[in-house]
C-alpha cells in the first residue's frame, strides 16, 4: 500500500490537487447514513411502500450530490512548501507551507495534519501560509513525512483527503554532548588575564596625551583640574584565543558521540565569543566566530556520513 501511494503521489515541491490526488470515502457518520438507506430500502421492498422507497431514493440522491460537493472543496487547491529550517537531533524543524485556491470559489473546513500537529482553515478564499514544527529525531538528512489535507464539508458523511509528500529537506545537527576539550575547558576572552588586548571600549588601559580630533568624552578632567594637562583615557578589549575543534581529538566511543561532542563545543565557543576552526575527516572549516560560523559548523556536522 505504501509503495502504491509513493508511486501515485511522489515527492514534489508543490502540487495542485486534481482527481488523481484526491481520495474520498464514507466517514463513521456516513456508514450510519448508508445503513439507514439499506434499512429503508428493505422496508420499502418488504412492505411494498412507495413512500418509504421514495424516502430511500431521496436520501441516496443527497449522498450522491454530497460526493460532488465534498470533492470540489479539495479540487483545485495548490499546496507547496516554502522553506524549512535546520534543526538538531531531538529538536524540531520549522516547515512553512503555502496553501491557495486556484479558482474563485472558497474552500471550507480544511484540516491539515502533519507529524501529529493539526491546523484547521474554516474558509479559504486566498493564499494562507502555515507553519508546522516537525520533530527531527536523528542526525543527518531529514525529509518530512506526508502532509494530510482533508475536508468533510458539507454534511460530514463523506471525507475527501489527499497526501502531499514534499521534497524539501532539512539538515539535523548532532545533539550536543558535554565533554572536556584538550584536557581543559576554554575560558571566555573577557575572563582571561593573559589574553592579547586590542583597542576597544571595555576596560581602561592607560592615559596618553590628548590628540586633536579625539572624543572630548575621553579626556581625564580630573587630571586637567590638577594642572596636569589634557590627557586622553585609552580603553581596550580582550582578544580571544583561536581554538581548533578536531574530530580526531574527541574521546567519544563512536562516530556519533564524537560529532555530538563537537556540536557541544561549537555552541559553547559561540556563546563565549571565541574564534574556532573545525576539522572533520573529510572537510575543514576555517577560523571564524559568531552565529554564521556556528551555522556553517553545525551544517557540516549534520552532513557527515553515518
Secondary structure, DSSP 8 states (H G I E B T S, - for coil): -HHHHHHHS--BSEEE--TTT-EEEE-HHHHHHHHHHHHHHHHHHHTT-HHHHHHHHHHHHHHHHHHHHHHHTTTTEEEEEEEE--EETTEEEEEEEEEEESSSS-EEEEEEEETTEEEEEEEESS-EEEEEEEEE-SSEEEE---EEEEE-TTTSSEEEEEEE-B--EEEEE-------STTS----GGG-TTSEEEEEEEEEEEEEE--TTS-GGGB-HHHHHTT---EEEEEEEEE---EEEEGGG---SSHHHHHHHHHHHHHHHHHTT--EEEE-SS-EEEEE-SHHHHHHHHHHHHHS--
